[in-house]
């Protein structure tokens, strides 16, 4: 199912990109810049999400520190 969703998303991105050039609404360089910006944004947010998720998992596994005893 995951592969099918990824294939569908890539197909839709390609179809919209080609149609924008075909209709003369955008230049090919505009489409390439937009797709590149989208890929960079997706990568940055994915890295940030995964880093946050792993940090939270590490904090959850660590036992709480014992309270310091005062004399």
Biopython code that builds the backbone (N, CA, C, O; Angstrom):
import numpy as np
from Bio.PDB.StructureBuilder import StructureBuilder

atoms = [
    (1, "UNK", "N", (0.826, -1.194, 0.000)),
    (1, "UNK", "CA", (0.000, 0.000, 0.000)),
    (1, "UNK", "C", (0.870, 1.256, 0.000)),
    (1, "UNK", "O", (0.554, 2.229, -0.685)),
    (2, "UNK", "N", (1.956, 1.239, 0.761)),
    (2, "UNK", "CA", (2.821, 2.405, 0.829)),
    (2, "UNK", "C", (3.439, 2.703, -0.539)),
    (2, "UNK", "O", (3.522, 3.862, -0.945)),
    (3, "UNK", "N", (3.867, 1.669, -1.238)),
    (3, "UNK", "CA", (4.452, 1.856, -2.569)),
    (3, "UNK", "C", (3.435, 2.433, -3.543)),
    (3, "UNK", "O", (3.769, 3.270, -4.381)),
    (4, "UNK", "N", (2.200, 1.982, -3.425)),
    (4, "UNK", "CA", (1.148, 2.494, -4.310)),
    (4, "UNK", "C", (0.882, 3.971, -4.046)),
    (4, "UNK", "O", (0.682, 4.735, -4.990)),
    (5, "UNK", "N", (0.876, 4.382, -2.796)),
    (5, "UNK", "CA", (0.647, 5.788, -2.450)),
    (5, "UNK", "C", (1.795, 6.656, -2.960)),
    (5, "UNK", "O", (1.567, 7.740, -3.497)),
    (6, "UNK", "N", (3.019, 6.180, -2.792)),
    (6, "UNK", "CA", (4.177, 6.937, -3.277)),
    (6, "UNK", "C", (4.142, 7.051, -4.797)),
    (6, "UNK", "O", (4.400, 8.121, -5.348)),
    (7, "UNK", "N", (3.823, 5.947, -5.473)),
    (7, "UNK", "CA", (3.740, 5.978, -6.934)),
    (7, "UNK", "C", (2.641, 6.926, -7.405)),
    (7, "UNK", "O", (2.827, 7.645, -8.387)),
    (8, "UNK", "N", (1.513, 6.939, -6.726)),
    (8, "UNK", "CA", (0.421, 7.848, -7.074)),
    (8, "UNK", "C", (0.829, 9.301, -6.873)),
    (8, "UNK", "O", (0.535, 10.149, -7.715)),
    (9, "UNK", "N", (1.498, 9.594, -5.774)),
    (9, "UNK", "CA", (1.935, 10.965, -5.499)),
    (9, "UNK", "C", (2.930, 11.447, -6.550)),
    (9, "UNK", "O", (2.827, 12.574, -7.033)),
    (10, "UNK", "N", (3.883, 10.605, -6.901)),
    (10, "UNK", "CA", (4.868, 10.986, -7.917)),
    (10, "UNK", "C", (4.190, 11.165, -9.272)),
    (10, "UNK", "O", (4.531, 12.082, -10.019)),
    (11, "UNK", "N", (3.241, 10.302, -9.590)),
    (11, "UNK", "CA", (2.518, 10.424, -10.864)),
    (11, "UNK", "C", (1.722, 11.723, -10.927)),
    (11, "UNK", "O", (1.703, 12.387, -11.963)),
    (12, "UNK", "N", (1.070, 12.087, -9.835)),
    (12, "UNK", "CA", (0.310, 13.336, -9.817)),
    (12, "UNK", "C", (1.223, 14.555, -9.943)),
    (12, "UNK", "O", (0.894, 15.506, -10.653)),
    (13, "UNK", "N", (2.355, 14.532, -9.264)),
    (13, "UNK", "CA", (3.306, 15.641, -9.361)),
    (13, "UNK", "C", (3.808, 15.773, -10.794)),
    (13, "UNK", "O", (3.882, 16.878, -11.331)),
    (14, "UNK", "N", (4.152, 14.650, -11.410)),
    (14, "UNK", "CA", (4.644, 14.684, -12.788)),
    (14, "UNK", "C", (3.561, 15.154, -13.749)),
    (14, "UNK", "O", (3.842, 15.946, -14.649)),
    (15, "UNK", "N", (2.328, 14.681, -13.576)),
    (15, "UNK", "CA", (1.230, 15.062, -14.472)),
    (15, "UNK", "C", (0.936, 16.559, -14.379)),
    (15, "UNK", "O", (0.756, 17.219, -15.403)),
    (16, "UNK", "N", (0.886, 17.089, -13.178)),
    (16, "UNK", "CA", (0.620, 18.518, -13.008)),
    (16, "UNK", "C", (1.777, 19.333, -13.572)),
    (16, "UNK", "O", (1.557, 20.359, -14.214)),
    (17, "UNK", "N", (3.001, 18.885, -13.338)),
    (17, "UNK", "CA", (4.169, 19.607, -13.839)),
    (17, "UNK", "C", (4.171, 19.659, -15.365)),
    (17, "UNK", "O", (4.387, 20.719, -15.952)),
    (18, "UNK", "N", (3.931, 18.524, -16.000)),
    (18, "UNK", "CA", (3.915, 18.477, -17.466)),
    (18, "UNK", "C", (2.762, 19.302, -18.021)),
    (18, "UNK", "O", (2.917, 19.978, -19.038)),
    (19, "UNK", "N", (1.614, 19.252, -17.367)),
    (19, "UNK", "CA", (0.463, 20.007, -17.871)),
    (19, "UNK", "C", (0.701, 21.513, -17.785)),
    (19, "UNK", "O", (0.242, 22.256, -18.653)),
    (20, "UNK", "N", (1.414, 21.981, -16.749)),
    (20, "UNK", "CA", (1.693, 23.413, -16.625)),
    (20, "UNK", "C", (2.608, 23.895, -17.744)),
    (20, "UNK", "O", (2.429, 24.994, -18.268)),
    (21, "UNK", "N", (3.585, 23.075, -18.108)),
    (21, "UNK", "CA", (4.472, 23.429, -19.216)),
    (21, "UNK", "C", (3.715, 23.340, -20.537)),
    (21, "UNK", "O", (3.853, 24.217, -21.391)),
    (22, "UNK", "N", (2.920, 22.291, -20.710)),
    (22, "UNK", "CA", (2.165, 22.087, -21.951)),
    (22, "UNK", "C", (1.184, 23.238, -22.197)),
    (22, "UNK", "O", (1.026, 23.688, -23.333)),
    (23, "UNK", "N", (0.538, 23.706, -21.155)),
    (23, "UNK", "CA", (-0.426, 24.802, -21.306)),
    (23, "UNK", "C", (0.260, 26.158, -21.449)),
    (23, "UNK", "O", (-0.405, 27.154, -21.736)),
    (24, "UNK", "N", (1.550, 26.211, -21.259)),
    (24, "UNK", "CA", (2.290, 27.445, -21.412)),
    (24, "UNK", "C", (2.153, 28.395, -20.240)),
    (24, "UNK", "O", (2.423, 29.589, -20.367)),
    (25, "UNK", "N", (1.737, 27.875, -19.111)),
    (25, "UNK", "CA", (1.549, 28.705, -17.923)),
    (25, "UNK", "C", (2.884, 28.982, -17.234)),
    (25, "UNK", "O", (3.088, 30.058, -16.672)),
    (26, "UNK", "N", (3.800, 27.997, -17.281)),
    (26, "UNK", "CA", (5.107, 28.131, -16.633)),
    (26, "UNK", "C", (6.197, 27.635, -17.567)),
    (26, "UNK", "O", (5.948, 26.846, -18.479)),
    (27, "UNK", "N", (7.413, 28.112, -17.321)),
    (27, "UNK", "CA", (8.577, 27.596, -18.013)),
    (27, "UNK", "C", (9.033, 26.327, -17.300)),
    (27, "UNK", "O", (8.696, 26.101, -16.138)),
    (28, "UNK", "N", (9.792, 25.514, -17.997)),
    (28, "UNK", "CA", (10.298, 24.274, -17.411)),
    (28, "UNK", "C", (11.168, 24.562, -16.189)),
    (28, "UNK", "O", (11.135, 23.818, -15.208)),
    (29, "UNK", "N", (11.946, 25.644, -16.252)),
    (29, "UNK", "CA", (12.806, 25.990, -15.104)),
    (29, "UNK", "C", (11.971, 26.355, -13.877)),
    (29, "UNK", "O", (12.376, 26.077, -12.748)),
    (30, "UNK", "N", (10.805, 26.976, -14.090)),
    (30, "UNK", "CA", (9.918, 27.288, -12.965)),
    (30, "UNK", "C", (9.421, 26.009, -12.295)),
    (30, "UNK", "O", (9.376, 25.907, -11.069)),
    (31, "UNK", "N", (9.052, 25.045, -13.124)),
    (31, "UNK", "CA", (8.558, 23.765, -12.601)),
    (31, "UNK", "C", (9.678, 23.043, -11.855)),
    (31, "UNK", "O", (9.460, 22.504, -10.770)),
    (32, "UNK", "N", (10.876, 23.034, -12.439)),
    (32, "UNK", "CA", (12.012, 22.365, -11.794)),
    (32, "UNK", "C", (12.335, 23.020, -10.454)),
    (32, "UNK", "O", (12.624, 22.328, -9.478)),
    (33, "UNK", "N", (12.286, 24.351, -10.404)),
    (33, "UNK", "CA", (12.556, 25.053, -9.146)),
    (33, "UNK", "C", (11.485, 24.731, -8.103)),
    (33, "UNK", "O", (11.801, 24.525, -6.931)),
    (34, "UNK", "N", (10.240, 24.688, -8.520)),
    (34, "UNK", "CA", (9.165, 24.372, -7.581)),
    (34, "UNK", "C", (9.256, 22.964, -7.039)),
    (34, "UNK", "O", (9.062, 22.738, -5.844)),
    (35, "UNK", "N", (9.549, 22.017, -7.911)),
    (35, "UNK", "CA", (9.685, 20.628, -7.464)),
    (35, "UNK", "C", (10.899, 20.489, -6.545)),
    (35, "UNK", "O", (10.843, 19.784, -5.537)),
    (36, "UNK", "N", (11.992, 21.165, -6.897)),
    (36, "UNK", "CA", (13.195, 21.117, -6.052)),
    (36, "UNK", "C", (12.918, 21.713, -4.672)),
    (36, "UNK", "O", (13.328, 21.150, -3.657)),
    (37, "UNK", "N", (12.232, 22.835, -4.637)),
    (37, "UNK", "CA", (11.885, 23.449, -3.356)),
    (37, "UNK", "C", (10.994, 22.521, -2.533)),
    (37, "UNK", "O", (11.158, 22.422, -1.317)),
    (38, "UNK", "N", (10.068, 21.852, -3.177)),
    (38, "UNK", "CA", (9.198, 20.915, -2.477)),
    (38, "UNK", "C", (9.960, 19.733, -1.909)),
    (38, "UNK", "O", (9.699, 19.298, -0.788)),
    (39, "UNK", "N", (10.905, 19.212, -2.687)),
    (39, "UNK", "CA", (11.710, 18.083, -2.216)),
    (39, "UNK", "C", (12.577, 18.501, -1.030)),
    (39, "UNK", "O", (12.704, 17.759, -0.057)),
    (40, "UNK", "N", (13.172, 19.692, -1.114)),
    (40, "UNK", "CA", (13.998, 20.182, -0.008)),
    (40, "UNK", "C", (13.150, 20.396, 1.245)),
    (40, "UNK", "O", (13.565, 20.030, 2.345)),
    (41, "UNK", "N", (11.978, 20.980, 1.086)),
    (41, "UNK", "CA", (11.082, 21.205, 2.230)),
    (41, "UNK", "C", (10.649, 19.880, 2.856)),
    (41, "UNK", "O", (10.644, 19.734, 4.078)),
    (42, "UNK", "N", (10.287, 18.921, 2.010)),
    (42, "UNK", "CA", (9.884, 17.604, 2.502)),
    (42, "UNK", "C", (11.034, 16.938, 3.253)),
    (42, "UNK", "O", (10.823, 16.355, 4.317)),
    (43, "UNK", "N", (12.235, 17.020, 2.716)),
    (43, "UNK", "CA", (13.390, 16.423, 3.378)),
    (43, "UNK", "C", (13.692, 17.079, 4.717)),
    (43, "UNK", "O", (13.974, 16.395, 5.701)),
    (44, "UNK", "N", (13.633, 18.410, 4.752)),
    (44, "UNK", "CA", (13.928, 19.127, 6.001)),
    (44, "UNK", "C", (12.905, 18.810, 7.082)),
    (44, "UNK", "O", (13.273, 18.584, 8.235)),
    (45, "UNK", "N", (11.635, 18.792, 6.726)),
    (45, "UNK", "CA", (10.615, 18.503, 7.729)),
    (45, "UNK", "C", (10.664, 17.049, 8.182)),
    (45, "UNK", "O", (10.385, 16.750, 9.343)),
    (46, "UNK", "N", (11.017, 16.147, 7.276)),
    (46, "UNK", "CA", (11.137, 14.738, 7.648)),
    (46, "UNK", "C", (12.303, 14.536, 8.610)),
    (46, "UNK", "O", (12.176, 13.809, 9.595)),
    (47, "UNK", "N", (13.431, 15.172, 8.331)),
    (47, "UNK", "CA", (14.594, 15.061, 9.223)),
    (47, "UNK", "C", (14.260, 15.638, 10.598)),
    (47, "UNK", "O", (14.600, 15.041, 11.620)),
    (48, "UNK", "N", (13.598, 16.795, 10.629)),
    (48, "UNK", "CA", (13.234, 17.416, 11.907)),
    (48, "UNK", "C", (12.260, 16.527, 12.686)),
    (48, "UNK", "O", (12.395, 16.373, 13.900)),
    (49, "UNK", "N", (11.290, 15.950, 11.995)),
    (49, "UNK", "CA", (10.324, 15.073, 12.669)),
    (49, "UNK", "C", (11.009, 13.840, 13.237)),
    (49, "UNK", "O", (10.767, 13.470, 14.386)),
    (50, "UNK", "N", (11.858, 13.205, 12.446)),
    (50, "UNK", "CA", (12.535, 11.998, 12.908)),
    (50, "UNK", "C", (13.477, 12.298, 14.065)),
    (50, "UNK", "O", (13.567, 11.509, 15.006)),
    (51, "UNK", "N", (14.177, 13.419, 14.010)),
    (51, "UNK", "CA", (15.073, 13.786, 15.109)),
    (51, "UNK", "C", (14.282, 14.008, 16.394)),
    (51, "UNK", "O", (14.678, 13.540, 17.461)),
    (52, "UNK", "N", (13.169, 14.718, 16.288)),
    (52, "UNK", "CA", (12.331, 14.965, 17.460)),
    (52, "UNK", "C", (11.774, 13.664, 18.019)),
    (52, "UNK", "O", (11.741, 13.471, 19.234)),
    (53, "UNK", "N", (11.342, 12.783, 17.148)),
    (53, "UNK", "CA", (10.778, 11.505, 17.580)),
    (53, "UNK", "C", (11.827, 10.662, 18.293)),
    (53, "UNK", "O", (11.536, 10.048, 19.319)),
    (54, "UNK", "N", (13.040, 10.629, 17.758)),
    (54, "UNK", "CA", (14.100, 9.834, 18.385)),
    (54, "UNK", "C", (14.544, 10.428, 19.713)),
    (54, "UNK", "O", (14.820, 9.689, 20.659)),
    (55, "UNK", "N", (14.617, 11.742, 19.796)),
    (55, "UNK", "CA", (14.988, 12.379, 21.062)),
    (55, "UNK", "C", (13.948, 12.073, 22.129)),
    (55, "UNK", "O", (14.300, 11.757, 23.266)),
    (56, "UNK", "N", (12.673, 12.163, 21.775)),
    (56, "UNK", "CA", (11.614, 11.850, 22.750)),
    (56, "UNK", "C", (11.675, 10.396, 23.182)),
    (56, "UNK", "O", (11.435, 10.085, 24.349)),
    (57, "UNK", "N", (11.993, 9.500, 22.253)),
    (57, "UNK", "CA", (12.081, 8.084, 22.600)),
    (57, "UNK", "C", (13.252, 7.850, 23.552)),
    (57, "UNK", "O", (13.131, 7.060, 24.489)),
    (58, "UNK", "N", (14.386, 8.524, 23.328)),
    (58, "UNK", "CA", (15.527, 8.380, 24.224)),
    (58, "UNK", "C", (15.211, 8.908, 25.616)),
    (58, "UNK", "O", (15.593, 8.292, 26.611)),
    (59, "UNK", "N", (14.524, 10.036, 25.701)),
    (59, "UNK", "CA", (14.157, 10.590, 27.007)),
    (59, "UNK", "C", (13.173, 9.695, 27.731)),
    (59, "UNK", "O", (13.206, 9.619, 28.960)),
    (60, "UNK", "N", (12.308, 9.024, 27.014)),
    (60, "UNK", "CA", (11.322, 8.150, 27.649)),
    (60, "UNK", "C", (11.981, 6.891, 28.210)),
    (60, "UNK", "O", (11.505, 6.339, 29.203)),
    (61, "UNK", "N", (13.069, 6.429, 27.590)),
    (61, "UNK", "CA", (13.730, 5.206, 28.046)),
    (61, "UNK", "C", (14.644, 5.440, 29.238)),
    (61, "UNK", "O", (14.923, 4.499, 29.982)),
    (62, "UNK", "N", (15.117, 6.662, 29.442)),
    (62, "UNK", "CA", (16.030, 6.938, 30.547)),
    (62, "UNK", "C", (15.257, 7.004, 31.858)),
    (62, "UNK", "O", (14.213, 7.652, 31.940)),
    (63, "UNK", "N", (15.769, 6.337, 32.875)),
    (63, "UNK", "CA", (15.090, 6.421, 34.177)),
    (63, "UNK", "C", (15.273, 7.811, 34.775)),
    (63, "UNK", "O", (16.226, 8.525, 34.461)),
    (64, "UNK", "N", (14.363, 8.163, 35.616)),
    (64, "UNK", "CA", (14.435, 9.463, 36.278)),
    (64, "UNK", "C", (15.634, 9.475, 37.224)),
    (64, "UNK", "O", (15.959, 8.467, 37.850)),
    (65, "UNK", "N", (16.276, 10.622, 37.313)),
    (65, "UNK", "CA", (17.413, 10.749, 38.221)),
    (65, "UNK", "C", (16.912, 10.785, 39.663)),
    (65, "UNK", "O", (15.887, 11.407, 39.942)),
    (66, "UNK", "N", (17.620, 10.129, 40.582)),
    (66, "UNK", "CA", (17.193, 10.179, 41.988)),
    (66, "UNK", "C", (17.387, 11.583, 42.540)),
    (66, "UNK", "O", (18.301, 12.302, 42.136)),
    (67, "UNK", "N", (16.536, 11.953, 43.446)),
    (67, "UNK", "CA", (16.650, 13.256, 44.074)),
    (67, "UNK", "C", (17.862, 13.300, 44.980)),
    (67, "UNK", "O", (18.180, 12.322, 45.656)),
    (68, "UNK", "N", (18.525, 14.417, 44.993)),
    (68, "UNK", "CA", (19.708, 14.570, 45.841)),
    (68, "UNK", "C", (19.266, 14.634, 47.297)),
    (68, "UNK", "O", (18.301, 15.315, 47.643)),
    (69, "UNK", "N", (19.990, 13.913, 48.138)),
    (69, "UNK", "CA", (19.672, 13.914, 49.566)),
    (69, "UNK", "C", (20.440, 15.038, 50.228)),
    (69, "UNK", "O", (21.647, 15.189, 50.041)),
    (70, "UNK", "N", (19.726, 15.807, 50.990)),
    (70, "UNK", "CA", (20.369, 16.907, 51.709)),
    (70, "UNK", "C", (20.596, 16.492, 53.155)),
    (70, "UNK", "O", (19.757, 15.804, 53.736)),
    (71, "UNK", "N", (21.719, 16.900, 53.744)),
    (71, "UNK", "CA", (21.994, 16.473, 55.130)),
    (71, "UNK", "C", (21.124, 17.142, 56.156)),
    (71, "UNK", "O", (21.256, 16.870, 57.349)),
]
sb = StructureBuilder()
sb.init_structure("model")
sb.init_model(0)
sb.init_chain("A")
sb.init_seg("    ")
for serial, (resi, resn, name, xyz) in enumerate(atoms, 1):
    if name == "N":
        sb.init_residue(resn, " ", resi, " ")
    sb.init_atom(name, np.array(xyz, "f"), 0.0, 1.0, " ", f" {name:<3s}", serial, name[0])
structure = sb.get_structure()
